[in-house]
């Protein structure tokens, strides 16, 4: 997603979980601004954003990070639940809260990258699905609360996408992996860009994508 937005001339603010990731992002996207913060520790995000000279106006805020670990309800302990909910749900809520003034000033758009698991919970992914169901609720509340201030909210529900997370999940499930059976990340990014480009008199509130062809 960052590659597409950078190619379109957007000024990017990127969140990196650690210094090495920040260096890699800086090399890939010269001129971007990077904040180092771990989404697994959402209570620390406010401190990480302090002193960053953040923009007073934002056109868009994209929540695209996420974690998933396979396991039955019996196998999934409290630590896995807490980590998954922190990264996939609490951190997006906190980042949105902290950046709402700039989003309101820019009459901006918030995009939540959800999942098909946020609509239909599969077996062995209870924590992940619960975090994504919660993300759906967060988006719906935010949309209702900020409609009068001109903020648009879009939730994207992609099906299986060719990403490292998908490769890892297939391995955990003991399933063969065929990249050709999945959407590309670039295809999902193009769909998000379409939602961002929609004129301001309408909103793509929910966008479901499935592999096909």
N, C-alpha and C positions, 0 to 999 in steps of 0.2 A: 504493500500500500504506500509506503514511504517513497519507493522508487517512482511510482506513478505520479504522486503529488509533487515530488521534486521536479520531475520532467515537465510538469504543467506550470512551473514557476512559483509554487507556493513557498512561503517561508515556514520552515518546519521547526517545531519544538518536539524533541524525542525524549522518551524516558528510557533509561538504561538501568538494568538491575545492578551492575557493578562497573568498576573502572575499565576492565578489559573489554566489556561489551560497549561501553561508551567510546573507547578508542576505535573499535571496529566500525561503529556507526558514523563517527566523525570522518573516518577515511572514506567511507562509502558515500556520505552526503556532506561534502565540504560546504561550509557556510551555515549548516544547521546549528541550532542551539540544543544542548543536551543537559538533562537533569538526571543525576544518578540517584536512584531510589529503588528499593525493593518492594514490589507489590505485595509480597508476603507479610509485610509489616505496615499495614495501612495507617496505623496510628502515628507513624513517623513521617507520613507524607507532607504534612503541613510544615514541619521543620525543614524538610528537604527542599521545599519550594521557597522558603524564606531567602531573601537576598539574591534571588535569581533574575531580578528585573524583568519579570514576566510581562507580556503585552497586556495593555489595558483593554484590548479588543481582540476577540477570537472569532474567526469565521466558522471553525469546526473543531470538535473534540472527538477523536476516534479511540475507542477502547477495543483493541485487537489482541491483547495478550490473554493467555489462558493456560491452565494446566489440567491434566486429566490422568488418573491412574485407575487401572482396571482392578476390580475386586468386588466380590459379593458383599452384601450388607454384613454378613457374619465376619468377613475378612477385613473390613475397613474400620480401622480404629479411629479414636478421637483426633489424633494428630493429623491423619490424612484428611478428615473432614475439615478441621480448622484451617489447614493450609489451602485446601481447594476453595473454601468459601472466602478466605482472605484475598486470594489472588483474583478469583473470578467474579466476586460480588462486592465485598466490602471495599476493596481498593477502587473499583470504578465509581462506587457511590461517593467515596471520600474525594477523589479527584474531581468529580463533577461538582460537588459541593464547593470545593475550594476555587474552582474556575468559573462558577456561575456569574459573578460580576462581569467578567470579561466577555462571557458568552451573551449576557444580556445586552452589553454595550454594542456588540457586533451583530445582534439578532442572529446568532449563530446556530449551528446544527450539531447535535450530539448523535454519534453513531455507536451502537453497541453491537459488537460481533458476537452473536449468540451461537446456536447450534441446532441441528435437528433434534438433539437431545433436550433442548429447551421447550420442545413441544410434545415429545413422546419419549418417556424415560425407558431406555433399554436395560436389559439385565447386565449386571457386573459394572455398572457405571452410576451407581446411586448418588455418590457425592458430587460427581460432575454434573449429572442431570439436575440435581437439586440446586446447584449453584446457578445453572442456566435458567431454570424456572424462576429463581429469585431475580435474575437479571432482567427477565421479561417483565416482572412486576415492577422493578425499579424504573424501567423505561416507560411503562404505562403511567405510573404516578408522576414521573418527571414531565411527561408530555402534557398531562392534565394541569399540573401546577404552573408550568411555564408558557402555556399556549398564549396567554394574554400579553406576554413580554416578547413574543415573536421568536422564541426558541423552537426549532423543529427537532424532533426526536425520531430516529430511525433504528429499528432492530433488524439485523440481517441473520437469517437462519440458513446457513449453508449446509448442504449434505457433505458427503465424504470428499475431502479436499487433499490434494497431494502436498502434505506438510510433514516435517519430522515427527510431530505428534501423532499423525495418522500411522506412520511407519511403526512407531513404538507401540501403539495400541494393537495393531495387527500382530506384532510379535508377542505381546502379552496375552492375546487371545489365541495364539497358535495358528493364525490364519495366513495364507499366502498373500503377498502384496503385489498388486499390479497397478503402477502409476496411471496407466491408460484408462483404468476404470474409474478414475477420480477426476474432479475438476482441478484446474490449476489455480494456484494462488493469484495469478494474474487475472484470471477470469472473475474471481470473486472481487478483486480490487476494481475491475472495470465496472462491475455492478454497483459497488459503493460509490464510485465516481458519478455514475448516472444519477443516483439519489442525491448527491451533493449538488449536481448541476441543475436540478429541477428548479424552475422559477419559484420565487418566494410566496406565491399565492397557493401553493399546494405542498403536501408532505408525503413522501413514501414512508408510511408509518411502519410497515412490516414487509420484508422482502425475503421470500423463500427461494432458495436455489438448490437444484438437484443435478447430479451428473447426467449427461445425456449426449446423444450424438450417434 
